[in-house]
Amino acid sequence: MRMRRWLYSALIAVPLVFVIAGPVLARAAPAERATPFGPSEWSPLGTDRLGRDVLAAALTGGQTFLLTGLLTVLGAYLVGFLIGMAAAAAPRVWLDDLLMRPIDVLLCIPSLLIIMVAALRGRGSAVVIACAIGLALVAPIARFVRAAAAGVVHGPVMDALRMQGQSRSFRYGSYAAREISRPLAADFGVRFTAAIYFLASANFLGLGFDTTSTDWAVSVAANKDALLIAPWSVVLPGALIVLLVVGTNLLVDDLLADPRAVAAGDLRRAGGHG
């Protein structure tokens, strides 16, 4: 199990090194631009469509991409958690319906359609697109939180805390949130992957950041026509996105695996070897 975690951590570490140390390392790259999709004097990966070194562009293109994805998911989870928890704790059915029926309607609208409409209305603003991605994520998050919290907020422990006079903030913000923290953490990894997917899709469709940006998703979209003559201009930023998404999902799933299930699996394997 430890080997798996080291492997998953290594997958995430590669794009994180680009994000954290990339801007510093890229300072050594020459400021002058070379021939588009040609060789580069700074690295063996060549240049992109604007004549920038591919490695230098990748070193500087991860911060905006990662921060936008993380902030989008955090904002969506804050809103979705409040709606889902309020619906799960609703004392009346009509109040639950009042909170969740708009969420059901939002779930029926394709997420990319929401993002495209927002991008067109916001004239390609990265902030508007990030808000649209967050809006698309709120509905499934609220549904998940409501389902995860329903059994907790109506359970005997919650009734006992209520009879003891514990405050509402303690019952829901401390006890209930702690009880559902494991499934929520696993779901957060899934939603982060979805945010990265939507963010990359918006950029790939030309709806996101400035097309001259070094953002990883923008680089994939902008250089895709030269995949055969300058493959690294597409492969490197694309691989960094894949490593970030796959590594995050695998690591979160492994860290949040049920200890009892892991122990049972270890016993079965030990018995098989015996």
Secondary structure, 3 states (H helix, E strand, C coil): CHHHHHHHHHHHHHHHHHHHHHHHHHHHCCCCCCCCCCCCCCCCCCECCCCCEHHHHHHHCHHHHHHHHHHHHHHHHHHHHHHHHHHHCCCCHHHHHHHHHHHHHHHHCCHHHHHHHHHHHCCCCHHHHHHHHHHHHHHHHHHHHHHHHHHHHCCHHHHHHHHCCCCHHHHHHHHHHHHCHHHHHHHHHHHHHHHHHHHHHHHHCCCCCCCCCCCHHHHHHHHHHHCCCCCHHHHHHHHHHHHHHHHHHHHHHHHCCCHHHHHHHHHHHHHHHC
